[in-house]
């Protein structure tokens, strides 16, 4: 990313003072990473960064799912 910015802006900023070139490069890098690179990487690695819970992968219905009572005589449905 830095190489691309330097390649594009290098001829334009050759005569600028070093602190100004550094400031412009830093601002452009932050903007590019915040709005382009990191969102693209987040989408690309979404399955790895936030995988589905193990229960969802195995078909478990989670808390609150009705379970059959296995104690004899306590379940009115049989």
C-alpha distances in whole Angstrom, upper triangle without the diagonal:
4,5,5,6,9,10,11,12,13,17,17,17,19,22,20,21,19,19,19,15,14,16,14,10,11,13,10,7,11,11,8,9,12,13,11,9,12,15,14,14,17,19,18,19,22,25,24,23,26,29,32,35,37,40,38,37,41,43,44,45,44,47,49,50,54,55,58,61,62,65,69,70,68,66,68,66,67
4,5,5,6,8,10,10,11,15,15,14,15,19,17,18,15,16,16,12,11,13,11,8,9,11,9,7,11,12,10,11,14,15,14,12,15,18,17,17,20,22,21,23,25,28,27,26,29,32,35,38,40,43,41,41,44,46,47,48,47,49,52,53,57,58,61,64,65,68,71,73,70,69,71,69,70
4,6,5,6,9,10,10,13,15,14,15,18,18,19,17,18,17,14,13,16,14,10,13,15,12,11,14,15,13,14,17,18,16,15,17,20,19,19,22,24,23,24,27,30,29,28,31,34,37,40,42,45,43,42,46,48,49,50,49,52,55,55,59,60,64,66,67,70,74,75,73,71,73,71,72
4,5,5,6,9,10,12,14,14,15,19,18,20,18,19,18,14,15,16,14,11,13,14,11,10,14,14,11,13,16,16,14,13,17,19,17,18,21,23,22,24,26,29,28,28,31,33,36,39,42,44,43,42,45,47,48,49,49,51,54,54,58,59,63,65,67,70,73,75,72,70,72,70,72
4,5,5,6,8,11,11,11,13,16,15,17,15,16,14,11,12,13,10,7,10,11,8,8,12,12,10,12,15,15,14,14,17,19,18,19,22,24,23,25,27,31,30,29,32,34,38,40,43,46,44,43,47,48,50,50,50,52,54,55,59,60,64,66,68,71,74,76,73,71,73,71,73
4,5,5,5,9,10,9,10,13,13,15,13,15,13,10,11,13,10,8,11,13,10,11,14,15,13,15,18,19,17,17,20,22,22,22,25,27,26,28,31,34,33,31,35,37,41,43,46,49,47,46,50,51,53,53,53,55,57,58,62,63,67,69,71,74,77,79,76,74,76,74,76
4,6,5,8,10,10,11,15,15,17,16,18,17,13,14,16,14,11,15,16,13,13,17,17,15,17,20,20,18,18,21,24,22,23,26,27,27,29,31,34,33,33,36,38,41,44,47,50,48,47,50,52,53,54,54,56,59,59,63,64,68,71,72,75,78,80,77,75,77,75,77
4,6,7,8,10,11,15,15,17,17,18,16,13,15,16,13,11,15,15,12,13,16,16,14,17,19,19,17,18,21,23,22,23,26,27,27,29,31,34,34,33,36,38,41,44,47,50,47,47,50,52,53,54,53,56,58,59,62,64,68,70,72,75,78,80,77,75,77,75,76
4,6,5,6,8,11,11,14,13,15,13,9,12,13,10,9,13,13,11,13,16,15,14,17,20,19,18,19,22,24,24,25,28,29,29,31,33,36,36,34,37,40,43,46,48,51,49,49,52,54,55,56,55,57,59,60,64,66,69,72,73,76,80,81,78,76,78,76,78
4,5,5,6,9,10,12,12,14,13,9,12,14,11,10,14,15,13,14,18,18,17,20,22,22,21,21,24,27,26,27,30,31,31,33,35,38,37,36,39,42,45,48,50,53,51,51,54,56,57,58,57,59,62,63,66,68,71,74,76,78,82,83,81,79,80,79,80
4,6,5,8,10,13,14,16,14,12,15,16,14,13,17,18,16,18,21,21,20,23,25,25,24,24,28,30,29,30,33,34,34,36,38,41,41,40,43,45,48,51,54,56,55,54,57,59,60,61,60,62,65,66,69,71,75,77,79,82,85,87,84,82,84,82,83
4,6,8,8,12,13,15,12,10,14,15,12,12,16,16,15,17,20,19,19,22,24,24,23,24,27,29,29,30,33,34,34,36,38,41,41,39,42,45,48,51,54,56,54,54,57,59,60,60,60,62,64,65,69,71,74,77,78,81,84,86,83,81,83,81,83
4,6,5,8,9,11,9,7,10,11,9,10,14,14,13,15,18,18,19,21,23,23,23,24,26,29,29,30,32,34,34,36,38,41,40,39,42,44,48,50,53,56,54,53,57,58,60,60,59,61,63,64,68,70,74,76,78,80,84,85,82,80,82,81,82
4,6,8,9,12,11,8,12,14,12,13,16,17,17,18,21,22,21,24,26,27,26,26,29,31,31,32,35,36,36,38,40,43,42,41,44,47,50,53,55,58,56,56,59,61,62,63,62,64,66,67,71,73,76,79,80,83,86,88,85,83,85,83,85
4,7,9,12,10,9,13,14,13,14,18,19,18,20,23,23,24,26,28,29,29,29,32,34,34,35,37,39,39,41,43,46,45,44,46,49,53,55,58,61,59,58,62,64,65,65,64,66,68,70,73,75,79,81,83,85,89,90,87,85,87,86,87
4,6,8,6,6,10,11,10,12,15,16,16,18,20,21,22,24,26,26,27,27,29,32,32,33,35,37,37,39,41,44,43,41,44,47,50,53,56,58,57,56,60,62,62,63,62,63,66,67,71,72,76,78,80,83,86,88,85,83,85,83,85
4,6,5,6,9,10,11,12,14,16,17,18,20,22,23,24,26,27,28,28,30,32,33,34,36,38,38,39,41,45,43,41,44,48,51,53,56,58,57,57,60,62,63,63,62,63,66,67,71,72,76,78,80,82,86,87,84,83,85,84,85
4,5,5,6,9,10,10,12,14,15,16,18,20,21,22,24,26,26,26,28,30,31,31,33,36,36,37,39,42,41,39,42,45,48,50,53,56,54,54,58,59,60,60,59,60,63,65,68,70,74,76,77,80,83,85,82,80,82,81,83
4,6,5,6,9,10,10,12,14,15,16,18,20,21,22,24,25,25,26,29,30,30,32,35,35,36,38,41,40,37,40,43,47,49,51,54,53,53,56,58,58,59,57,58,61,63,66,68,72,74,75,78,81,83,80,78,80,79,81
4,5,5,6,9,10,11,12,14,15,17,18,20,21,23,23,24,25,28,29,30,31,34,34,35,37,40,39,37,40,43,46,48,51,54,52,52,56,57,58,58,57,58,61,62,66,68,71,73,75,78,81,83,79,78,80,78,80
4,5,5,6,8,10,11,12,14,15,16,18,20,21,21,22,24,26,27,27,30,32,32,33,35,38,37,35,38,41,44,47,50,52,51,51,54,56,56,57,56,57,60,61,65,66,70,72,74,77,80,82,78,77,79,77,79
4,6,5,6,9,10,10,12,14,15,16,18,20,20,20,22,24,25,26,28,30,30,31,33,36,35,33,36,39,42,44,47,50,48,48,52,53,54,54,53,54,57,59,62,64,68,70,71,74,77,79,76,74,76,75,77
4,5,5,6,9,10,11,12,14,15,17,18,19,20,21,23,25,25,27,29,30,31,32,36,35,32,35,38,41,43,46,49,47,48,51,52,53,53,52,53,56,57,61,63,66,68,70,73,76,77,74,73,75,74,75
4,5,5,6,9,10,11,12,14,15,16,17,18,20,22,23,24,26,28,29,30,31,35,34,32,34,38,41,43,46,48,47,47,51,52,52,53,51,53,55,57,61,62,66,68,70,73,76,77,74,73,74,73,75
4,6,5,6,9,10,10,12,14,15,16,16,18,20,21,21,24,26,26,27,29,32,31,29,32,35,39,41,44,46,45,45,48,50,50,51,50,51,54,55,59,61,64,66,68,71,74,76,73,71,73,72,73
4,5,5,6,9,10,11,12,14,15,15,16,19,20,20,22,24,25,26,27,31,30,27,30,33,36,39,41,44,43,43,46,48,48,49,47,49,51,53,56,58,62,64,66,68,72,73,70,68,70,69,71
4,5,5,6,9,10,11,12,14,14,15,18,19,20,21,24,25,26,27,30,30,27,30,33,36,38,41,44,42,42,46,47,48,48,46,48,50,52,55,57,61,63,65,67,71,72,69,67,69,68,70
4,6,5,6,9,10,11,11,12,14,16,17,18,20,22,23,24,25,29,28,26,29,32,35,38,40,43,41,41,45,46,47,47,46,48,50,51,55,57,60,63,65,67,71,72,69,67,69,68,69
4,5,5,6,8,10,10,10,12,14,15,16,17,20,20,21,23,26,26,24,26,29,33,35,38,40,39,39,42,44,44,45,44,45,48,49,53,55,58,61,62,65,68,70,67,65,67,66,67
4,6,5,6,8,10,10,10,13,15,15,16,19,20,21,22,25,24,22,24,28,31,33,36,38,37,37,41,42,42,43,41,43,45,47,51,52,56,58,60,63,66,67,64,63,65,63,65
4,6,5,6,8,9,10,12,14,15,16,18,19,21,21,25,25,23,25,28,31,33,36,39,37,37,41,42,42,42,41,43,45,46,50,52,56,58,60,63,66,67,64,62,64,63,64
4,6,6,5,6,9,10,11,12,14,16,17,18,20,23,23,21,24,27,29,32,35,38,36,35,39,40,41,42,41,43,45,46,50,52,55,58,60,62,66,67,64,62,64,62,64
4,6,6,5,6,8,10,10,12,14,15,16,17,21,20,18,21,24,27,29,32,35,33,33,36,38,39,39,38,40,42,43,47,49,52,55,57,59,63,64,61,59,61,60,61
4,6,7,6,7,10,11,11,13,15,16,17,20,20,18,20,23,26,28,31,33,32,32,36,36,37,37,36,38,40,41,45,47,51,53,55,58,61,62,59,57,59,58,59
4,7,7,7,9,11,11,13,15,16,17,20,21,19,20,23,26,29,32,34,32,32,36,36,37,37,36,38,40,41,45,47,51,53,55,58,61,63,60,58,59,57,59
4,6,6,6,9,10,11,12,15,16,19,19,18,20,23,25,28,31,34,31,31,35,36,37,37,37,39,41,42,46,47,51,54,56,58,62,63,60,58,60,58,59
4,6,5,6,9,10,11,12,14,17,17,16,18,21,24,27,29,32,30,30,33,35,36,37,36,38,41,41,45,47,50,53,54,57,60,62,59,57,59,57,59
4,5,5,6,9,10,10,12,15,15,13,15,18,21,24,27,29,27,27,31,32,33,34,33,35,37,38,42,44,47,50,51,54,57,59,56,54,56,54,56
4,5,5,6,9,10,10,14,14,12,14,17,20,23,26,28,26,26,29,30,31,32,31,33,36,36,40,42,45,48,50,53,56,57,54,52,54,52,54
4,5,5,6,9,10,13,14,13,15,17,20,23,26,28,26,25,29,30,32,32,32,34,37,37,41,42,46,49,50,53,56,58,55,53,55,53,54
4,5,5,6,8,11,11,10,13,15,18,21,24,26,24,24,27,29,30,31,31,33,36,36,40,41,45,47,49,52,55,57,54,52,54,52,53
4,5,5,6,9,9,8,10,13,15,18,21,24,22,21,25,26,27,28,27,30,32,33,37,38,42,44,46,49,52,54,51,49,51,49,50
4,6,5,8,10,9,11,13,15,18,21,23,21,20,24,25,26,27,27,29,32,32,36,37,41,44,45,48,51,53,50,48,50,48,49
4,6,8,9,10,12,13,15,19,21,24,21,20,24,25,27,28,28,31,34,34,37,38,42,44,46,49,52,54,51,49,51,49,50
4,6,5,6,9,10,13,16,18,21,19,18,22,23,25,26,26,29,32,32,35,36,39,42,43,46,50,52,49,47,49,47,48
4,5,5,6,7,10,13,16,18,16,16,19,21,22,23,23,25,28,28,32,33,37,39,41,44,47,49,46,44,46,44,45
4,6,6,5,8,11,13,16,14,12,16,18,19,21,21,24,27,26,30,31,34,37,38,41,44,46,44,42,44,42,43
4,6,6,9,12,13,16,15,14,17,20,21,23,22,25,28,28,31,32,35,38,39,42,45,47,45,43,45,43,44
4,6,10,12,14,17,16,16,19,21,22,23,22,24,27,28,31,32,36,38,40,42,46,48,45,43,45,44,45
4,7,9,12,14,13,13,16,18,18,19,18,21,24,24,28,29,32,35,36,39,42,44,41,40,42,40,41
4,6,9,11,10,9,13,15,16,17,16,19,22,22,26,27,30,32,34,37,40,42,39,38,40,38,39
4,6,8,6,7,10,11,12,13,13,16,19,19,22,23,27,29,31,34,37,39,36,34,36,34,35
4,5,5,7,9,10,10,11,10,13,16,16,20,21,24,26,28,30,34,36,33,31,34,32,33
4,5,5,6,9,9,11,11,14,17,16,19,19,22,25,26,29,32,34,32,30,33,31,31
4,5,5,6,5,7,7,10,13,12,16,16,19,21,22,26,29,31,28,26,29,27,28
4,5,5,6,7,8,12,14,13,16,17,20,23,25,28,31,33,30,28,30,28,29
4,6,8,10,11,15,18,16,19,19,22,25,26,29,32,34,32,30,32,30,31
4,6,9,11,14,17,15,17,17,19,22,23,26,29,31,29,27,30,27,28
4,6,9,13,14,12,14,15,17,20,21,25,27,30,28,25,27,25,25
4,6,9,11,9,12,12,15,18,19,22,25,27,25,22,25,23,23
4,7,8,6,9,10,14,17,19,22,25,26,24,21,23,21,22
4,6,6,10,11,15,17,19,22,25,26,23,22,24,22,24
4,6,9,10,14,16,18,20,24,25,21,20,22,21,23
4,6,9,12,14,17,19,22,23,19,17,19,18,20
4,6,10,12,15,18,20,21,18,16,18,16,18
4,7,9,12,15,17,18,15,12,14,13,15
4,6,9,12,14,16,13,11,13,12,13
4,6,9,11,12,11,8,11,9,9
4,6,8,9,7,6,9,9,9
4,6,9,8,8,11,11,9
4,6,6,7,11,12,10
4,6,7,10,11,8
4,6,7,10,8
4,6,9,9
4,5,6
4,5
4
